[in-house]
């Protein structure tokens, strides 16, 4: 069992194969963080609490209770009682008082992992994981809080969540419920996060940890293009292979805050959860609130070990799709080929040409419904525009299938256009503040998914479309953030619940979709990568990574994405040049090599390609079938980063048995008067012999000395190299 309670020392030790997470009970009622790091084999570690140093626990030094609360390493800190660091929970009573004292009452250790009601979360059975439940209660308010910790038997992962229940007579208002907190000593940490904007999401950034609070957050109603629900503290020497990493990732798709605070004692508090901005949750007698899950990973072997731990966890214990371990069909999406200017003939022409080159699915993107000929109308009118698609959707799909292709379709089910039949009929279905102008973005409003009648009405339209034809794939988009936050149906004292209820409503719709269409391949999207998060992976095995399809821009985007998420989840396509976002010209093979680190497909008008480019498509689709099992199931290693060296980028995928690997090298910029480069490989067996392009190398040579890459003439050149055990 991965969880031990040392009764004598009043210490819980949560053990994974290589890590230990420790919690101690102090004064019979306070839960204190004891340790997180490399696995400890000794159970007697209570001395780590520094209990012989003042301020002592309140039972021994009541006059300095404030000092104790403000410096003790609290496992789940509270607001209003004397801990001036960031709190994890803030409760307001019916009388308006803010403060709580959640004292420890008991525990349970159970095999397996409980589900989180209405929320995505990692999962596992009795043979996979063990869960610790710590029970705390505020006697005055009658509030019971259960802290949930799950450890996985084969992975260095601890997951955390919180359940708050009202056992009192009066309602209370939850003004903050974070999901995880760690207190520890600073060791010269740097803060690592993922930042960006539309078309340049998830760029890796490191910054020194100073005094005060540094946070990464979103209160846009989504995890966002700009910041990402991931935070890591790393030691200064960290690389892919060395250094310590403390990482948190939020399994949630709405507002979040991830924060690090360094205080006067050089202690560090790391927290993560739902952003308290705009959040208040009324908890009536007998009601419960379930906080989303935080995944925590500790690595003593650098960023690479952290990455592969997240990848293995999400592949084995988060993604549920039947496509998880299958080759996804190579698709071609018509968006950059036609935008809104298409009809059934144009789509069929693309399908006929694509099918001859090895492409397996046509995806019809935005513009097929209502009277939509631009992005100014028709969202919410999910019925086929037969003036554009003559003969209707069923006929189009059947014609596409005759070419040997499958068919996919685009929806944006969470949105409504002011110019739509749905808005004319149900203007109150949009999120809005009565009496105020609704803030538009992309000429659209957001549907109020806090209401079941809205969910049911929109879902039924989507379902009817999917039942009307043989549709294998859905791209679910969300192209704007939430604004003008108000619901026409929620009472005044529940308006602070809208952000979270919206996310729960979206999850409810996607769960319903998957239950009704279990064989559907669902790909999530949000204006590109604004909702590429672990919460969405619970519903879809892949997410559109970014609307920027330029191969060079994608290097940094895909590097940041693959830092946490399996490469099989990364929606990546080959597009035309000049690229529609940045205007860059890159070789066709480089576009393919970069897109191969993902689901792989095309975003172009294939009928207009040159003969040479069409031949490249044939070669790329064959490469996909040759290498995808390895890319999808293998271990990812980041070798070099163009973000760091400004000249070249490289990564490799290694099979679990270390017998095969695929290495990709991109010379981003040619360098005048430069030498060839040696790139040290990773993940191979030092004792095995490998063949590369007809030459044999010992694994140790490739790992310690490296593989030589000659400088090429010109920018954006690339190679994809197969490595096999002799």
N, C-alpha and C positions, 0 to 999 in steps of 0.2 A: 504494500500500500504506500502511496506517495505522500501521505500526510500522517504526521506523528504528533501526539500531544504528550508532552512531558509533564505529568501531573505534579511531580515534586517541584519543578522549576516554574510551572505555570507558563509553559512555552509551547507554541505550535510551530512545527517545522514542516514546510511544504517542499518536498523534494521532487525534482525532475532528474533525468539522467545525469545532468552536469551542473545543476543549479539548486540553490536552497533559498526559500523565502521564509523569514522568521517573524513571528508575532508573539508578544508577551503580554500577560495580564499584570497590571500594577494596581496596588491598593484594592485588589479584589473587584475593580470595576472599570479601570481605564485600559483600553487596548492600545498598545504602543508598538510601533514598527521597530523590529529588532535587527533585521539583516536581509539583504538581497545581494546575491553574487554567486561565486563558484560554490559548488556543492560542499557542504560541511558533513563530515562523518561523525563528528562529536555532537551529542545531544545537549551537553551541559554548556550552554553559551549565554546564559542570562547576564553574565558580566558585561556584555556588550551594551547594556542599558545605562551604564555609568551611575548606578543607583547610590553610590557613595559620594556623589558630587551634588552640592546644592543647586537648585532648590529641590528639596525632597518631596515625596508625595504628600498630598494634603492631609492625610491621617497623621503624619509626623510633623507637619509644618503648615498648619492651616493659614497662618498669617501671610504666607507667600504662595497661596494657591494660584494667584494671577501669574506669578513668575513661572510656576510649574507648567501651567496651561500654555504659556507662550514660548516655551523652549523644549518641552518634551516632544519626542518623535511620535506624534499622534497617527494612529492608523486610519482614522476617519474623523478629521477635525470638524468642529462645529463653530457656528457664528454666535457672537453675542455674549460669551461667557468669559473671555479673557485671552483667547488665542488670537493675536492680531495678524497672524499670517493668513494666507488664503484658506478659507473654509471649504469643506466639501459639501456641507449641508447647511441650509438656513431655513428656519421654520418660523412663521408668524402665527401667533394664536388668534382666536376670534376676537380677542380684546386688543389686538394690535401690537402685542409684545413680540420682539424677536429674540430668540434664545432657546437653547435646548441643552440637556445633559443626558446623553445616551450612554447609560452604564451597561457594561457587559453582564449578561444573565446566563449564558450557556452556549453550548455548541452541539453540532452533529457532524459526523463524517460519513459520507455516503458514496457508494460506488456509482460511477456514471456521472451524468451531468443533466440538471433540470433544464427544461425549455424556459425561455423568457417570453412571457405572454405578449403576443402581438408584435414581437421584435425579431429581427434576424440575429443569429448568434451561432457560435461554433457548437458542434455537437459531438457526442461520443458515448459509447456504451460502457458497461461495467469493466470490460477488459481494456478499455482505452484510457480512462481517466477516473479521478477521484475528486469529490467536491467537499469543501469545508464550508459549513454554515455557522457564522457567528451571530448570536442573537443579542441585541441591545435594546434598551427601553428607556424612554423618558417617562417617569412615573407621573409627573405633573400634567403633561399633555396626553398621556396614554398612547404615545407613538412608539411603535415597535419597528426597529430597523434590522434587517437581515443582511449581513455582508456575505456575499458569495465569492468563493475562490475555487477555481478548478485547476488541477495540475494534470498534465498529459503524461502517460507512462513512457512514451517513446520520443517526446519532443520537449525542448527546454522552453516551455510556455506556461504562464500562469494567467488565467483569465479572471476578470473581476466584474461584478455587478452588484447592485443594491436594490432591495425591495423595502419600501416604506409602507407601513400599514397603520391605519388610525383605529385604535382600540378605545379611544376616549369618547366622551359624550358629545363634544363639540367639534365642528369642522376646524381644520387648520389650513394654512396656505403655505405650500412649499415654494420658496423663492429661489432655491438653488438645490439641485441634487446632482452632484458629480458622481462619477462611477469609480474613480480610483485616485489614490493618493499614496505617495512614498516620501518619507522624510529620511535624509541621509546626510553624511558629511560631504562637503565639497572636496573634490580632488583635482581642482583645476579644470573642471568640466568645460566643454564647449557645447553649445546648443545646435542641434541639427534639425532642420525642417524642410518642407517642400513648398515652394512659392511660385507665383507666376501670374498669368492673366489669360484671357481667351487666346487660344492658338499658341500659347507657350506655358502650358501647365506643368506643375511639379518639377521645377528646377531645384536641384539640391543647393542648400545654403547652410554654411556653418558660421557661427558667430561666438565670440567669447561670452561666458556667463559672468555678468557683473552683479553688483548688489541691486536689490529691488526685484521687480517682476518683469519677466519677458513672456509674452504669450503669442500663440498662433491661434487664430480664431476665425469664425464666420458667423454672422447673424443675417445671412442672405436667404435663409430658408433651405439651403442646400450646403453640401460640404464645400463647394465653390471652386472656381478656376484659380482664385487668388491665393488661398491658403488651404492647407490639407490637414485632415485629422490624424496627423502623425507627429510625434515628437521624440527625439532621442537626445540623451546626454551621453557624450563621448569623451574619453580621455584624450589629452592633446596629441598623443602619439598614434592615434587610431588611423588605420589603413584598412584595406580590404581583408588583410590577413592577421593583423595584430591590433591590440588595444581593447579597452572595455567599452561596451555599449549597453545603455539602459534605454529601452524603446517602448513606447506605447502607441497603439493604433486603435482607433475608435470604430466599432462595428455599428455605424450610424450614418445617415445620409442627410441630416439637417444641421441646424445650428450647433456649433461645438466651440469649446475652448480647451486648449492644451497650454499649460502654463508652468513655468519654472520660477521659483522665488528663492533668492539667496539672502539670508538675514544677517543680523549683527554678529551671530555666533558662527558664521560660515557654515551654517546648515542649509541644506537645499530641500525645498519641497516641490515635488513634481505632481501635478494634478491633471485630470482629464475628465470631461463630461459634457453634458448639454450646456450651452452658453446661457448664463442667467439673464442676459439682455432680453427683455420682452417676455420672460418666462415667469409665470406664477401658476401653480397648480392647486386647485381647491381639492382637499381630501376630506370627504365627509366620513362620518362614522361608518366603519365596516369596509371602507374603500382602501385600495392599495395602488401604489405607483411603482412601476418597474423601470429602473434605469437601464439604458443600453449597455452593452458589454465593452470593456476595454481589454485588449490583448496586450500582455506584457512579455517582452523577450529580453533576456540578458545574454550577452555574448562576451566571452573573454578572448575570443579569437577574431576580433574585428568585425567590420560591417558585413563581410561576405557570409559569415556564420549566421549573423542576424537575418540576413536576406533569405538564406536557404531555410531557416527555421520558419519564417513567415510563409514562404512558398509551400513548404510541406504541410503546415497546419491548414492553410486555406484550401489546398487541393484535397486533403484527406478529411477535413473536419468542418468545412464551411460551404463549399460549392456542392449543390445537390443535383445539378443537371445531368440527365442521361448522356449529354454530350461531353461531360468532363473528360473522359478517357477515350474519346473518339475524335477522329479527324473531322474538323468542321468543313463543310462544303466551301470550296473557293468561290467567293461571290464577286459579282460586279454590281456596283451601285450606280445608278444613273444621275446622281445629284450633280457632280462636277461635269458630267457629260452634257446635261441638258438644262439643269436648274428647272424652272417651271415650264419650259417650252418643250413639251413632248406630247405625243399621242400614242395610241396602241401600235401604230405602224413603226414609229421610231423605237419603241421598246422592243418590239419583235425583231427588228433589224439588229439591235445590239445583242439580243439573245442568240440569234442565229450565228452571228460572227463569233461571239464568245464561246459558244458550245464547241465550235470547231478547234478552238485553241486550248481546250482543257478546263475551261471555267465551268462551274457546276450549278450556280444559282444566280438568278437575276433578282435584284432588290429594287423595287419601285419606291422612290423616295417622295418627298413632299410635293404636293400639287395635284393629287389624284381625286380629291374629294370636294364636296360643296361646289362653289363657283370660284375656286382658288386658282388664280393665275399669277399671283404675287403673294408676299407674306403679309398682305393687308387685310385678309378676310378668311372666314370659313372654318377656323379652328373650332371644334365642337360639332361641326356638321359632318359626322363620319358616315357619309353615304357617297357612293361613287358618282363622279361627274361624267355622265355618259355622253356629254357633248365632246369631251376630251377622249374618253375611252369608249369608242363606239362598239357596241356589242356587249359592254359591261365587263365587270371584273372576271366573272367565271370564264367567259370566252377567252379573254386575254391569258388567263392562267393556263387554260387547256392548250392554247397555241404555244405558249412558252414551253410547256411540258413536252410537246411534240418535238422540240429541238433537243430534248434530253436534259433540259435544265429544270431545277426546282425554282420555286417562286417565293419571294419575301416582300414585305410591305412595311412602310413607315407610318407611325402614329405619333401624335403628341397629345395623349389623353388628358393631361393635367391642365390644359390651357383652353381658353375661349376667346374668340375674336369679338370685339364690339360689333363688327359687321358679320354677323352670323345669325342663322335661324334660331340657334340655341339661345343666344343672348336675348334676342327679341322675345322669346317665349319665357325665359327664366333669367331676367337681369339680376336677381338676387343670388344667383348661383356663383357669382364672382366674389372673391375675397374683396372686401370694401369696408370703409368707414362711412356709415350713413351721413349724407349731407356733404361729403367731400368728394372731389373729383378723384376717380381711380387713376393712379399713376400707371401710364402705359409703358411698355417696353416691347419693342418689335411689333407695335400695334396690337398687343394682346394683353389680356388679363389672365389671372390665375383662378382656377376653379376652387371652390371651397370644399376641399376633401375632408373637412371635419364633419360633413353631413352625409349620412348614409344614402339619402335620396339622390344626392349629386353623384356619389360613387356608383350607385345602381344604374342611374340613367345613362351616364357616359359609358360605363362598362358594357351595358347591354348593346349599345351601338357598335362598340369594338368587337364584341363577341359575334354579333350578327354578320359583320364583314368577314370574320375569320371562318365562320360556318358556311359562307356563300361560295367559297372556292378552296382549292387544295393549296393552302398556304403553309409553308414549312418554317418560316422565320419572321420575327417581328423586331423591328428597330423601334424602341420606345424612347422618345426624345423629350426633353424639357429645356426650353430655350430662353427662359428668363427667371430672374430671382423674384422673391416675394416682397411686395410693398403694400402700403395702405392697409395695414393688418387689422382686419375686423371681420366678424362673422355675423350675419343677420339672425342666426338662430341661437348662438350661445348667449347665456345671460351675462350681465355686466361683470360679475365676479369670476367668470371663466374665460374672458377674452384673452387672458395671459396664457391660455392653453393652446392657442391656435397653431403656433409654429410646430409644436410637437404632435398635436392631433393631425395636422396636415401630413406629416411624415408617416404616421401610423396609417392614415387613410391610403396613402400611396402604396405602402407595403401590403395593405389589405387587397388592393386592386391587383397587384402583381401576383400575390399568392393565389387569388381567385383565378387569374389567367392561367397559371401553371397547373392548377387542379383541373380546370376544364380542358386544357390542351396540354397534356403531359409530355407530348413528343415535340412540342414547339421549341425551336431554338430562339431564345430571347437574347437580344443584345441591347443593353441600356446605353443611353447617351444623354448628355445635357449640354447642348451647345458645344459639343465636343466632349471635354473631360471635366465638366464642373461637378459631376457626381460620380467620379471614379473612386469608389470607396468600398470598404469591406462589407458594408450593409447591402449594397446593390449586388455584390457577388453571391449573396445568399439566394438571390432570385435569378440571376443570369450568369452564365459561365464566362461571359466576355462583355467588355464595355468599350465603346468607341473612345479611343485614347485622347484624341485631339482633332479639331477641325483643320489643323495645320498638317497637311500630308507631305510637306517638303521633307525629303530624306535627311537633309542636314539639320533642319530644325528638330526633326524627330529624334536625333541622337540624344540630346539632353532631355527631351520629354520622356522618351522610353527608358533612359537610364534612371531618372527619378521614379518613374512608375514601377520599374522592375526592382527598385530598392526594397519594395514591400510585397508587390503582387506578382503572382506567377506569370510568366511570359505568355502562357496560353490564354490569359484573360485580356491581353492587349489587342484591341481592334486596330489593325495596321493594314494600310492599302498602298498600292502603287498608283500614282496619279500622273497627270500629263505635265509637260514642261512647255513654256515657262510655268512654274508652279502658280496656282491661282491665289495663294496667300502672299508669297514673298517675291514671286517673279524669278526665282532661281532656276538655272538650267543644270541638271545633274544627269549623269549617264543612266540609262535604263536599267543596267544590271545593278548599279548601286541602289537605286530605288527598290529593286526587288530584294536585294540582300538585307536592307534595313527592315523592310516590311516582313521578311521571313521571321523576325523576332516578334511574333504575334500570331494573330488568327489568319492573316494573309488574304488579300483580295485586291480588287481594282476599283478605281474611282476615276473613270475617264470614258471618253467616247471611243470605243474600240474599233468602230467602223472607220475612223479617221486616222488610225495608226499607219505608219509606214510598214512596208513589207518586213524590214529588219526588226522593227519593234514587235510586230506580230510574232515573228520567229522567237524573239526573246520571251514573249508571253508563254509560248509552247514550252520553252526550256524551263521557265520559272515554275509553271504548274507541275512539271515532272519533278523538279527539285523539291517542291512542297511535299509531294507524295513520298519522296525518298527520305526526307529528313524530318517530317512533322512528328512522327512518333517520338523521336529523340528530343526535339524542341519542346514538345508538350509535356513529356514525362521526366526529362532529365534535370540535372542540377545546373543552375545558372551561376556563372562566375564573371564578374566584371574585372577585366584585365587593365585597361587604360581608359582614361576619360579625356575626350576633347575639351570638356569643360575645364579641366585642370591644366592640360599641356598645350592647348590651342592648335595642335597639329593633327593628331590622330586619335582614333577611337577603336576599342576592340573589346570583345567579349567572347565567351564560349559556353556551350552547353555540353555537359558530360553525362553520359548514361550512369544510372545508379551502380552498375557493376564495373564502371570505369573502363569498359572495353571500347567504347566509341565516344567521339566528341565531334562537335562542329564549331569551328572558330571563324569569327567574322572580324575583318580588319578593314577600317575605312581611313584612307589618307584624306583628311579633310582639306588640308592646305599643303600644297607643294612648298618646299623650302629650298631656297637657293644655296648651292654649295654645301649641301648637307650629306651626312653619311646615312647608311642603312641603319635600321633600328632593330634591336633585339627585344622581343616581347616575351616575358616570362609567363608561361602557361600555369594554370591552376587546375586542381581537381583530378589530375591523372594519378595513376599508381606509379610511384617512383621505381618500382621493381619490374614493371612491365616494359615490353618493347613495342613501339608504335610505328606505323608506317604513315608518312605524310608525303603526298605527291611522288610516290615511288621510292622515297628514301626512308631508312629505318633510324629511329632515335630511341634511346633509353628514356623512360619517363623522367628519371632524375635529371637528365640533361635538359629536357624541355622545361622542367619545373625550376631549375636553379640557374641555368645559363640562358635559356630562352630560344625562341624561333626567330630567324632573321627575316626581315622584310626590307626589300630594296626600295629606295625612293623612286617614285614614278614621276613622270612629267605631266603636270596638270593637277588641278584640284578635283576632289570628290571621287577619287578612284577607290575601288574596294575589291576585296577578295573574300570568298567563303571557302574554307578549307576543311576537308574531311580528314578525321584522324581515327585510325582503327588499330586495335591491338593485333600484333602479328600472330 
